[in-house]
Amino acid sequence: MVIKIGTRVIAQKTGRPDARQLRSLVSQVAALRRQGYDVLVVTSGAVGAGMEALGMRERPHAVPDLQMCAAVGQARLMGRYEMLFGREHMHVGQVLLTHADFMHRVRLANAKRTLEHLLRHGVIPIINENDVVADEELKADLSLGDNDYLAALVVKLVRADLLIILSTVDGLLAPDAAGHRRRVTCVENLGPEIFKLVNPGASALSKGGMDSKLQAAQIATKAGCAVVIANGRKAGVLTAIVAGQDAGTLILSSPL
């Protein structure tokens, strides 16, 4: 399974990693690994961590500034993951990818082989966008949407069975007859009518929104992978999802 962790799930308002949240999610991922699941983690948060370290309050727009924040924050973020998984007696491996890697046949094959080798040896891949060298991914045309798109590409690369997208909302929300927004528990067909329920959104820290999550889900489901969009700040959310409990919005995979 591929677990995508959004920036706001593991970051405080300042952008600094939330130690409690990271510890909780790492503990759940470790538990899934002990149950025999192959787990890949696609994480955001490097730019936010760099912003906090450099005293920036809002996400910069200039590519050099974003790359600087990513360079400063990536080491801090990876250090946290290494420490927390180390307490679970597990190893992690950093994998930084760009949009161009998925367009280049040899580099794509190398990435696939590395990820599979990590999993065979019980190492948990911690995947992020390589913002430091990839200026095009930081621009609007090829933005990976806070790694939602990256997670979908990783799903296709490793032929994952399940993609869990963790956000700060309970799932896809839709208005009921009274006009109140309620969580959609299951989506069988991710058609145009579903996309009409949301608008592209962004925060001062992240680039994603429900729109980008649905686009990622569309890619994953067409590849035969089920998707769950859930609130990553809820206690035990990963455990609940894998146990089949009603947590988040389940989007069924499309027939291959």
C-alpha positions as CSV (number, residue, x, y, z in Angstrom):
1,M,0.0,0.0,0.0
2,V,1.0,3.6,-0.6
3,I,0.3,6.1,2.3
4,K,0.4,9.7,1.3
5,I,0.8,12.1,4.2
6,G,-0.1,15.7,3.6
7,T,1.8,18.7,4.9
8,R,-0.9,19.9,7.3
9,V,-1.3,16.4,8.7
10,I,2.2,16.4,10.2
11,A,2.9,20.1,10.5
12,Q,2.0,22.8,13.0
13,K,0.8,26.2,11.7
14,T,4.4,27.4,11.6
15,G,5.4,24.6,9.4
16,R,7.4,22.8,12.1
17,P,6.8,19.0,12.1
18,D,4.2,18.0,14.7
19,A,6.1,15.5,16.9
20,R,3.0,13.9,18.3
21,Q,1.4,13.4,14.9
22,L,4.5,12.0,13.3
23,R,5.0,9.6,16.2
24,S,1.4,8.4,15.9
25,L,1.5,7.8,12.2
26,V,4.9,6.1,12.3
27,S,3.6,3.8,15.0
28,Q,0.7,2.8,12.8
29,V,2.8,2.3,9.7
30,A,5.2,0.1,11.8
31,A,2.2,-1.9,13.0
32,L,1.0,-2.5,9.4
33,R,4.5,-3.5,8.4
34,R,4.6,-6.1,11.2
35,Q,1.3,-7.5,9.9
36,G,3.1,-8.3,6.7
37,Y,2.0,-5.3,4.5
38,D,4.4,-3.7,2.1
39,V,4.1,0.0,2.9
40,L,5.5,3.0,1.0
41,V,5.2,6.4,2.5
42,V,4.9,9.5,0.3
43,T,5.4,12.5,2.6
44,S,5.0,16.2,2.2
45,G,6.3,18.7,4.7
46,A,9.9,19.5,3.7
47,V,9.1,23.0,2.4
48,G,7.0,23.7,5.4
49,A,9.8,22.5,7.8
50,G,12.3,24.7,5.9
51,M,9.9,27.7,6.1
52,E,9.8,27.3,9.9
53,A,13.5,27.0,10.2
54,L,14.1,30.1,8.1
55,G,11.4,32.1,9.8
56,M,9.0,32.4,6.9
57,R,5.3,32.6,7.7
58,E,3.8,32.0,4.2
59,R,4.8,29.7,1.4
60,P,7.1,31.6,-1.0
61,H,6.2,31.8,-4.7
62,A,9.7,32.1,-6.2
63,V,11.2,28.8,-7.2
64,P,14.6,29.5,-5.7
65,D,13.0,30.3,-2.4
66,L,11.0,27.1,-2.5
67,Q,14.1,25.1,-3.4
68,M,15.9,26.7,-0.5
69,C,13.1,25.8,1.9
70,A,13.1,22.2,0.6
71,A,16.8,21.8,1.0
72,V,16.7,23.0,4.6
73,G,13.5,21.2,5.5
74,Q,14.1,17.8,3.8
75,A,17.0,16.9,6.1
76,R,15.0,17.9,9.2
77,L,11.9,15.9,8.1
78,M,13.9,12.8,7.1
79,G,15.8,13.0,10.4
80,R,12.4,12.8,12.3
81,Y,11.3,9.8,10.3
82,E,14.6,8.0,10.8
83,M,14.5,8.6,14.5
84,L,10.9,7.5,15.0
85,F,11.1,4.4,12.8
86,G,14.4,3.5,14.6
87,R,12.4,3.4,17.8
88,E,10.2,0.8,16.1
89,H,13.4,-1.1,15.1
90,M,12.8,-0.5,11.4
91,H,14.9,1.0,8.7
92,V,13.8,3.7,6.3
93,G,15.2,4.8,2.9
94,Q,14.9,8.2,1.4
95,V,13.7,8.3,-2.2
96,L,13.4,11.7,-3.9
97,L,11.6,11.7,-7.3
98,T,10.7,14.3,-9.9
99,H,8.1,14.5,-12.6
100,A,10.9,13.9,-15.2
101,D,11.8,10.6,-13.5
102,F,8.5,9.1,-14.6
103,M,9.0,10.3,-18.2
104,H,12.4,8.7,-18.6
105,R,12.3,5.0,-19.2
106,V,15.7,4.1,-17.7
107,R,15.2,6.3,-14.6
108,L,11.7,5.0,-14.1
109,A,13.0,1.4,-14.2
110,N,15.8,2.3,-11.8
111,A,13.3,3.8,-9.4
112,K,11.0,0.8,-9.6
113,R,13.9,-1.6,-9.0
114,T,15.1,0.4,-6.0
115,L,11.7,0.6,-4.4
116,E,11.1,-3.1,-4.8
117,H,14.5,-3.9,-3.4
118,L,13.9,-1.8,-0.3
119,L,10.6,-3.6,0.3
120,R,12.2,-7.0,-0.1
121,H,14.7,-6.1,2.6
122,G,12.1,-4.8,5.0
123,V,13.0,-1.1,4.5
124,I,10.2,1.4,4.4
125,P,10.6,3.9,1.5
126,I,10.1,7.5,2.5
127,I,9.3,9.2,-0.8
128,N,9.1,12.9,-1.5
129,E,9.3,15.3,-4.5
130,N,12.8,16.3,-5.2
131,D,12.1,20.1,-5.0
132,V,15.8,21.0,-4.8
133,V,16.6,20.1,-8.4
134,A,13.2,20.1,-10.0
135,D,12.1,23.6,-10.7
136,E,9.3,22.6,-13.1
137,E,7.4,20.6,-10.4
138,L,7.2,23.7,-8.3
139,K,5.5,25.6,-11.1
140,A,1.8,25.5,-11.8
141,D,1.9,23.5,-15.0
142,L,3.6,20.4,-13.5
143,S,2.8,20.9,-9.9
144,L,2.5,17.6,-8.0
145,G,-0.2,19.1,-5.8
146,D,1.4,18.6,-2.4
147,N,2.5,15.1,-3.6
148,D,-1.0,13.8,-4.4
149,Y,0.0,13.3,-8.0
150,L,3.3,11.9,-7.0
151,A,1.6,9.3,-4.8
152,A,-0.6,8.2,-7.7
153,L,2.4,7.8,-9.9
154,V,4.1,5.7,-7.3
155,V,0.9,3.5,-7.1
156,K,1.3,2.8,-10.8
157,L,5.0,2.2,-10.5
158,V,4.7,-0.5,-7.8
159,R,1.2,-1.7,-8.8
160,A,-0.1,-1.0,-5.3
161,D,-3.4,-2.4,-4.1
162,L,-4.4,0.5,-1.9
163,L,-3.6,4.2,-1.8
164,I,-4.4,6.0,1.5
165,I,-4.4,9.8,1.1
166,L,-4.3,11.5,4.5
167,S,-5.6,15.0,4.8
168,T,-7.1,17.2,7.6
169,V,-10.7,16.5,6.5
170,D,-12.7,13.3,7.1
171,G,-13.0,12.6,3.4
172,L,-15.0,13.8,0.4
173,L,-17.8,16.1,1.6
174,A,-21.0,16.6,-0.3
175,P,-24.2,18.6,0.6
176,D,-27.2,16.7,1.8
177,A,-30.9,17.6,1.2
178,A,-30.7,20.3,3.9
179,G,-27.5,21.8,2.5
180,H,-25.2,20.4,5.2
181,R,-21.9,19.0,4.0
182,R,-21.7,15.3,4.9
183,R,-18.9,12.8,4.4
184,V,-19.3,10.5,1.4
185,T,-18.5,7.0,2.6
186,C,-18.0,5.3,-0.8
187,V,-17.6,6.3,-4.4
188,E,-18.2,3.6,-7.0
189,N,-17.5,5.7,-10.1
190,L,-15.2,8.7,-10.0
191,G,-17.0,10.7,-12.7
192,P,-17.4,14.4,-13.5
193,E,-20.3,14.8,-11.1
194,I,-17.9,13.9,-8.2
195,F,-15.5,16.6,-9.2
196,K,-18.3,19.2,-9.3
197,L,-18.6,18.7,-5.5
198,V,-15.2,20.3,-4.8
199,N,-13.1,23.3,-5.8
200,P,-9.4,23.5,-6.1
201,G,-7.9,24.7,-2.8
202,A,-4.6,25.5,-1.2
203,S,-3.3,26.7,2.2
204,A,-0.3,28.9,3.1
205,L,1.7,25.7,3.7
206,S,0.5,23.2,1.1
207,K,-0.4,23.0,-2.6
208,G,-3.0,20.4,-2.4
209,G,-6.8,20.4,-2.0
210,M,-9.6,17.9,-2.4
211,D,-9.5,18.5,-6.2
212,S,-5.9,17.3,-6.4
213,K,-6.7,14.3,-4.2
214,L,-9.6,13.3,-6.5
215,Q,-7.4,13.7,-9.6
216,A,-4.8,11.5,-7.9
217,A,-7.5,9.0,-7.0
218,Q,-8.7,8.9,-10.6
219,I,-5.2,7.9,-11.8
220,A,-4.9,5.3,-9.1
221,T,-8.3,3.7,-9.6
222,K,-7.8,3.5,-13.3
223,A,-4.6,1.5,-12.5
224,G,-6.7,-1.0,-10.4
225,C,-5.9,0.5,-7.0
226,A,-8.6,1.3,-4.4
227,V,-8.2,4.7,-2.7
228,V,-9.2,6.0,0.7
229,I,-9.2,9.7,1.6
230,A,-9.2,10.2,5.3
231,N,-8.4,12.5,8.2
232,G,-4.8,11.8,9.2
233,R,-5.1,13.7,12.4
234,K,-7.6,11.2,13.8
235,A,-6.1,8.7,16.2
236,G,-5.7,5.2,14.7
237,V,-6.9,6.2,11.3
238,L,-4.5,3.9,9.4
239,T,-5.4,0.9,11.6
240,A,-9.1,1.6,11.2
241,I,-8.9,1.8,7.4
242,V,-6.9,-1.5,7.0
243,A,-9.3,-3.2,9.4
244,G,-12.2,-2.2,7.1
245,Q,-13.8,0.2,9.4
246,D,-15.8,3.2,8.2
247,A,-13.1,5.8,8.1
248,G,-12.9,8.4,5.3
249,T,-14.1,8.0,1.8
250,L,-13.5,4.8,-0.1
251,I,-13.1,5.1,-3.9
252,L,-13.4,1.8,-5.6
253,S,-10.9,0.8,-8.3
254,S,-11.9,0.6,-11.9
255,P,-12.0,-2.7,-13.8
256,L,-8.7,-3.3,-15.6
